């Protein structure tokens, strides 16, 4: 597999605060949030990483601090290599990260999605709205405390909600018949129905 | 009883209208249920007469939370969910996902498994492009293309059914191998399909390539410049149509693509017609790859034999041997055991580059899985691309982008 061999030394010279990040494939760097954009710009303009393939974030669970890490994946269409840049959000309750929309137009939707799913606030984003969930949805579904089954919610449009008199309800059987979670003892990690309080056969208790 | 029209209500509604909206303009909502939005895409337009002055795509109508689901089940359990990403090419998604997890486990599958995956992925590419072509034909008013394309697609689905047991949602991947080997005589039937497909493909393309109506609807419409295509992260035929010769099968070969000879077609202008031409040529190149793969299909194992904690042993062994039974039990209950770490793998799918970013803390369930879907990124250019075009040209542009909402919304 081809990788950009001298990239780690070049980056650590240019950005002393960047540290190498554990990775099983491409070169990866941890960088403080304040310098993330400068590093991304350097990678794009000097190292030829012209494609922003993906922006996402990881929630390390509420027990951990820093809780949120934003991850960028860049691809070089000339060198055919990837690089991963990760940056921890300073705040665990109001995670924020500078926007990369000034560097790549592609960052627009990726950042909207990351905001929508994990609640990372990309400062300077021109139009930070929800994208997959509807406007006004109260939760960030990819955060670890959000249950797989979902949470009961009002419908977005009060007019429609008044007409149909229904809302969003949590899915039966905790969201799926067989559910496993990482890092639990085997008896719990084993895929199984975690909640049989109501399902297709048993009616939902009122 | 119908409520009576009340003027104060209507006046209040008009007053609460978004302020940035220009009263000279018209607002038009296209979709989520519209034949040319190929699924449940909705675009909120602001129109000046028939010219689009603003376009705001509204996605998410098909959001099922695939990434959340992935965090709550074992790696093998997620395979059927990958079928439902780009549901026009499930075999290609299966392969991309399996390779991503195998990269995490640092597992190499045997050459036979790789070759079978290449054949299935390229067949899926043909089937997806046929669908895209047929639907595009209908979008711009050419009905017969669709009928020809679907007849060929039906033949492919017969092959898929024979191989996987399912026509649509194939789930033909396991971490570290395949669910089963090829049925007897299947590669001959694939060859026979390729043999008769090429002349028919030429016929299908000849219905459009020199068709005056089709040319009027596509040439110089929806031009994506090279710089824009890169900035918006377009991939697949939409990127190559703009003249960027980036194809991961060539640039970062996976699953043994380096053994096959094929060309990467690129467009010159980046208009709708170029994207159409790229797809047409890609099908021919796929046939080329399939022919090479079936001609020198390696024998031997079709799953990784040394991966005892990842790939369940064959059924006959499970039912007769104690150790294999325990092995199978552990894989089913705990999931295939992965080391801790992070990988990002992208595969060149029919619609573009499908990426999986997996963060593992070890064990059988990923901590975080991000799916980078090509359709999502390809659609993000719409606010820029639609502006200045006629509404009827938007239909042509949407068809040429060839997206799937199942993948866009995940």
Interface residues (C-beta under 8 A of the other chain):
Chain A: X1 X2 X21 X22 X23 X24 X25 X26 X28 X50 X51 X52 X53 X54 X56 X58 X59 X71 X73 X75 X77 X80 X82 X84 X104 X105 X106 X108 X109 X110 X113 X117 X130 X131 X132 X133 X134 X141 X142 X146 X148 X175 X176 X178 X179 X180 X181 X182 X183 X186 X189 X190 X191
Chain B: X59 X60 X63 X65 X67 X68 X69 X71 X72 X73 X74 X77 X103 X104 X106 X228 X230 X231 X232 X233 X244 X246 X251 X252 X333 X334 X335 X339 X341 X342 X343 X344 X345 X346 X353 X355 X357 X359 X360 X361 X362 X363 X364 X365 X366 X367 X368 X370 X372 X376 X377 X379 X380 X381 X384 X409 X410
